[in-house]
Amino acid sequence: MDRLQRSAWQYVAEVLPPAELPMLAAQALVDGCDSPALRELAGLPGRSDEREIRELFVQALHELGVPLPDEETAGRRLLVGLAAGLATAELSPEDVAGRLSMAVAARTPEEMRFLSVAVARGEDTGADELPRWEEALRAAARTLTASSALAAHPEALPDASPAGSSPRSQGPGRGPGP
């Protein structure tokens, strides 16, 4: 069920491409989860109609009692997941900066600090400044993961697979997405 819980917030944060949902459903069946919509979704090819895939995924979550989080919670879990991935060396600082184009949200001071340090890495950051930025980002990641209740949940950890991107983001200097 952890896989489906993690996928629920990734789906809301728009970092889980619809084409990956049928395979995720098949993996959930192997994990022991079962529902009519989950079986139907697992049988679809990834290139199926995105609307149908999305509807079946949401229905499967409903049938299995897995709630879809609100956008803010999903964005905060994404942010904490990125921090946890950096703190455990599953992600590099560059990976984190690259994934910030996705939907993220920050509410606590620790979340805002991590996000502000991560976005401070600009195109014009010189090679001599890079180690200082990387260490500041790692320190902010450690502080965030130590302080966040979201990091205590397995579903808050990042998925090792490459994530899609979303045009929406929320954080310092950014407005809410559509």
C-alpha positions as CSV (number, residue, x, y, z in Angstrom):
1,M,0.0,0.0,0.0
2,D,3.0,2.3,0.5
3,R,3.6,2.4,-3.2
4,L,0.0,3.5,-3.8
5,Q,0.1,6.1,-1.1
6,R,3.3,7.6,-2.5
7,S,1.8,7.5,-6.0
8,A,-1.3,9.4,-4.8
9,W,0.7,12.4,-3.7
10,Q,3.0,12.1,-6.8
11,Y,-0.1,12.1,-9.0
12,V,-1.5,15.2,-7.3
13,A,1.9,16.9,-7.5
14,E,2.0,16.0,-11.2
15,V,5.3,14.2,-11.1
16,L,3.8,10.8,-12.0
17,P,3.1,10.6,-15.7
18,P,-0.2,8.9,-16.6
19,A,1.7,6.5,-18.9
20,E,3.4,5.0,-15.8
21,L,0.1,4.3,-14.0
22,P,-0.8,1.0,-15.6
23,M,2.6,-0.5,-14.7
24,L,2.3,1.0,-11.2
25,A,-1.1,-0.7,-10.9
26,A,0.4,-4.0,-12.0
27,Q,3.1,-3.7,-9.4
28,A,0.4,-2.9,-6.8
29,L,-1.4,-6.1,-7.7
30,V,1.9,-8.0,-7.2
31,D,2.2,-6.3,-3.8
32,G,-1.1,-7.8,-2.8
33,C,-3.5,-4.8,-3.4
34,D,-6.6,-5.6,-5.4
35,S,-9.7,-3.8,-6.7
36,P,-11.7,-4.0,-10.0
37,A,-10.3,-0.6,-11.2
38,L,-6.8,-1.5,-10.3
39,R,-7.0,-4.7,-12.3
40,E,-8.5,-2.9,-15.3
41,L,-5.8,-0.2,-15.1
42,A,-3.0,-2.8,-14.9
43,G,-4.3,-4.3,-18.1
44,L,-4.1,-1.0,-20.1
45,P,-1.1,-0.2,-22.3
46,G,0.7,2.9,-21.2
47,R,-0.1,4.6,-24.4
48,S,-3.9,4.5,-23.7
49,D,-6.0,7.6,-23.4
50,E,-4.7,9.7,-20.6
51,R,-8.2,10.6,-19.4
52,E,-9.2,6.9,-19.1
53,I,-5.9,6.1,-17.2
54,R,-6.4,9.0,-14.8
55,E,-10.0,8.1,-14.1
56,L,-9.2,4.4,-13.4
57,F,-6.3,5.4,-11.2
58,V,-8.4,7.7,-9.1
59,Q,-11.2,5.1,-8.9
60,A,-8.7,2.4,-7.9
61,L,-7.4,4.6,-5.1
62,H,-10.9,5.2,-3.9
63,E,-11.8,1.5,-4.0
64,L,-8.6,0.8,-2.0
65,G,-9.3,3.5,0.6
66,V,-6.2,5.5,-0.4
67,P,-7.0,9.3,-0.2
68,L,-5.8,11.8,-2.7
69,P,-4.1,14.6,-0.8
70,D,-4.7,18.3,-1.5
71,E,-2.3,20.1,-3.7
72,E,-0.5,21.8,-0.9
73,T,0.2,18.6,1.0
74,A,1.3,16.9,-2.2
75,G,3.7,19.8,-2.9
76,R,5.1,19.8,0.6
77,R,5.6,16.0,0.4
78,L,7.5,16.5,-2.8
79,L,9.7,19.2,-1.3
80,V,10.4,17.0,1.8
81,G,11.0,14.0,-0.5
82,L,13.6,16.0,-2.4
83,A,15.3,17.0,0.9
84,A,15.3,13.4,2.1
85,G,16.7,12.2,-1.2
86,L,19.5,14.7,-0.9
87,A,20.1,14.0,2.8
88,T,20.4,10.2,2.1
89,A,22.5,10.8,-1.1
90,E,19.9,9.2,-3.3
91,L,19.7,12.6,-5.2
92,S,22.4,15.1,-6.0
93,P,22.1,18.8,-5.5
94,E,21.7,19.2,-9.2
95,D,18.9,16.6,-9.2
96,V,17.1,18.6,-6.6
97,A,17.5,21.8,-8.4
98,G,16.3,20.2,-11.6
99,R,13.2,18.8,-10.1
100,L,12.1,22.1,-8.6
101,S,10.3,23.0,-11.8
102,M,7.6,20.6,-10.5
103,A,4.8,21.5,-8.2
104,V,6.2,22.2,-4.8
105,A,4.9,24.0,-1.8
106,A,6.6,25.4,1.3
107,R,4.8,26.4,4.5
108,T,7.3,25.9,7.4
109,P,10.5,28.0,7.9
110,E,12.6,24.8,7.2
111,E,10.7,24.1,4.0
112,M,11.0,27.7,2.8
113,R,14.8,27.8,3.6
114,F,15.4,24.5,1.6
115,L,13.4,25.9,-1.3
116,S,15.1,29.3,-1.3
117,V,18.6,27.7,-1.2
118,A,17.7,25.3,-3.9
119,V,16.4,28.0,-6.3
120,A,19.4,30.2,-5.6
121,R,21.4,27.9,-8.0
122,G,21.3,30.1,-11.1
123,E,22.6,29.7,-14.6
124,D,25.4,32.2,-13.7
125,T,26.6,30.4,-10.6
126,G,30.3,30.0,-11.0
127,A,32.2,26.8,-10.5
128,D,33.9,28.3,-7.4
129,E,30.5,29.0,-5.8
130,L,29.0,25.6,-6.5
131,P,30.5,23.7,-3.5
132,R,29.2,26.4,-1.1
133,W,25.7,26.2,-2.7
134,E,25.8,22.4,-2.5
135,E,26.8,22.4,1.2
136,A,24.1,25.0,2.0
137,L,21.5,22.9,0.2
138,R,22.6,19.7,2.1
139,A,22.5,21.6,5.4
140,A,19.0,22.9,4.6
141,A,17.9,19.3,3.6
142,R,19.2,17.8,6.9
143,T,17.4,20.5,8.9
144,L,14.2,20.0,6.9
145,T,14.1,16.2,7.1
146,A,14.9,16.4,10.9
147,S,12.1,18.8,11.5
148,S,9.4,17.5,9.3
149,A,6.6,15.1,10.3
150,L,6.2,14.4,6.6
151,A,9.7,12.9,6.4
152,A,8.6,10.3,9.0
153,H,6.3,8.7,6.5
154,P,7.7,6.3,3.9
155,E,5.5,7.8,1.3
156,A,7.3,11.1,1.7
157,L,10.5,9.7,0.4
158,P,11.4,10.2,-3.3
159,D,11.0,7.5,-5.9
160,A,14.3,6.5,-7.4
161,S,12.8,6.5,-10.9
162,P,13.0,9.7,-13.0
163,A,10.1,12.0,-12.4
164,G,8.2,13.9,-15.0
165,S,7.9,17.6,-14.9
166,S,5.1,20.0,-14.4
167,P,4.8,23.6,-15.4
168,R,3.3,24.4,-12.0
169,S,5.3,25.4,-8.9
170,Q,4.8,27.3,-5.8
171,G,7.4,28.8,-3.6
172,P,9.4,32.0,-3.1
173,G,8.9,34.3,-6.0
174,R,6.4,32.0,-7.7
175,G,2.7,32.1,-7.7
176,P,0.4,29.1,-7.4
177,G,-0.1,27.0,-10.5
178,P,-3.3,26.8,-12.5
